[in-house]
Amino acid sequence: MWEFSLHATRQAIARGVQSAEVAEAIQAGEVVENYPNDKYGPTCLVSGWTAAGRALHIQCSHPSRPLVKIVTLYEPDPAEWDETLRHRK
């Protein structure tokens, strides 16, 4: 299970991302970057797709925790990521 930080909640509302889309992207996604020294504890970036084909990047605490915290989420910018949206240019 997971919870949204206040920042992630605000980002989801501003970007029109539904919680079901976050679940789909996480379940279909993969960890593409790790941030072991993040200021609030280790986090990672998950790249995934929703059932409707929307690409999402979701930064969250490591899945080793019983409750995963969603830190932020966004649609990746193709100018910054390769065509798979898994590797920075």
Secondary structure, DSSP 4 states (H G I P E B T S, - for coil): -EEE-HHHHHHHHHHT--HHHHHHHHHH-EEEEEETT-TTS-EEEEEEE-TT--EEEEEEE-TTSSSEEEEEEEPPPTTTB-TTSSSB-
